[in-house]
């Protein structure tokens, strides 16, 4: 489907936009859509003085907030790069997660590939966050998964990219 040919301005939501939210820095998920004149909304955990995202306080922003920003429409693209410090495998995972056995890793990765929010919602399933960074990472991922589920009720064809969630 070609939205441009249909006269629709593509809408993109960039969660944890970071450098992509700075008009003087070329980077992040926002760069391409912004350069092409798309309607882009950004969200950040801790905005810096130079960076003014559309939304702040990542854990409180809801799908309704995003829909309101886009005039009642869901974005066509939802990109999220939750911070990897303490949360991703690239981080010092052994210090940030308890009981990270091979069995739990396999279950965690299967659930992640399926987009199974219930798995991540249940604290008795999967690894247990052992650091504040890991706890925040899990909260941010859950917030994204909830926003995505709610937005997909409005636009089931919304494309989603999430990096750093494991």
N, C-alpha and C positions, 0 to 999 in steps of 0.2 A: 504494500500500500504506500503510495507516495503522497504524504500529507501536503507537501508544498504544491503539487499539482492540483490538489483538492482545495487549495486556498486556506489551509490550516497552518497556523504558526506552531511548530512543534514546541512542546513544553518539557523542560528538564528540571529535575530536582537533584541537587548535589549535596549529599549529607557529608559533613566533615570535610568541607571544601578546601580548607587550608589555603595554600598558595594560589589555588585556582580562583579564589575569591578576590584576590588582589589584582586590580586592573593593570598594574605595572609588572606583574609576573605572568609569564606565559607558562601555565602548567595546570595540572589537575583535570578532573572530569569536566569542569565548567568551560575550559578554554575553547574547545571546538564549537559547542553550541553558541557561546557568546560571540565568537568571531563571525558566526553565520547569522547573527541577529535573532536567535531563538529566544523564547521566553524562559529565563533561567532563574530559579530560586535556590538559595544556598542556606546551609545550616552549619553551625560550628559549635563546638563544646565551649571553647574559651576564646572569643574574638579578641584579636590584638588591636591596638590603636589604629593601625593602617587598614584593618580589614573590617568591613561592615557587612556581615552576612544578612540575608533576608530574615533569618530566624536565629536565635541564640537559645541556650538551655536545651540541649539535645534530648534530654529525658522528658521534657514537658510538651514538646511539639507533637501535635496529633495530625492524623490524616485530615481532619476537619480544618485545621489551620492551613494546611497545604491547599486543600480544595478552595478555601476562601481566597487565598492569594491568587489562584488561577481562575477566579471568577466562577467557581462551582465545578470546574473541570479537573480531572486527575491529570498528572503529568503523563507524557508518553514514555519518558525515560526516568528511572530512579537509580541513581548511582550512590553508593555508600562506601566509604573507606574508614570504618571504625579504627581508632588508633590500635596499632599492633603491640605497643609496649605492654608486656605482661600478659598479652592475650593470644597472640599468634604462636605458631610453632617456631617462627623465626626468633621470637623472644626467648628469654631464659625460662622455658616452660616448666622445668622441674621445680623452680622456686615459686611459681605462680599457681600451680595446680597440685592438689593432693590426689592421691589414688589414680594416677594416670597410667593405668595398666594397658597392655595391648588390647585386651577385650574392650575396655572402655574407649580407647582410641578408635577402634573399628566401629563401635556403636555410634560414637560421636560423629565420625566422618560420614557414616551412612545417613544419619539424621540430617546432617548439614546438606548433603547432596540432594536429599528429598525436600529440603526446606521445611522440616518438621518442627514447627514452633513449640508444640507440646513437649517435645523431648527437652528442649532448652529451658522451658518454663519449670520443669520438675526438678527441684534441687537434689532429689535422690538419684537422678539419672545422670550419667556422664561424669566427667571430672568435677571435683569440688574446687571452686576458686579459693586460693589460699593467700592471695594478696589483694590489696585495695585496687591495684591496676587490673587484675583479673576480674574482680567483682564488677568494676566499672565497665570493662570490656563486655562482659556478659549482659549487663543492663542495657548498654548501648545497642548491642546486637538484637536483644529482645525488643527494644523500642523500634528499631528498624523493621524487624519482621512483622510487628503489629501494624505499623504504618503501611507497609507493603500490602499486607492482607486486606486492610481496610480500603486502600486505594484501588486494589484490584477488583473490589466489588463495584467500583464505579467504572474502571477501565481494565477489563480482564486481559487486554492485549499489551498492557504496560510492560516495557522491557526493564529488567532489573539486573544490575551489576553490583556485587558486593565483594570487596577484597578484604583481607586480613581477619576473617572471622574464626580461623582455627588456630 
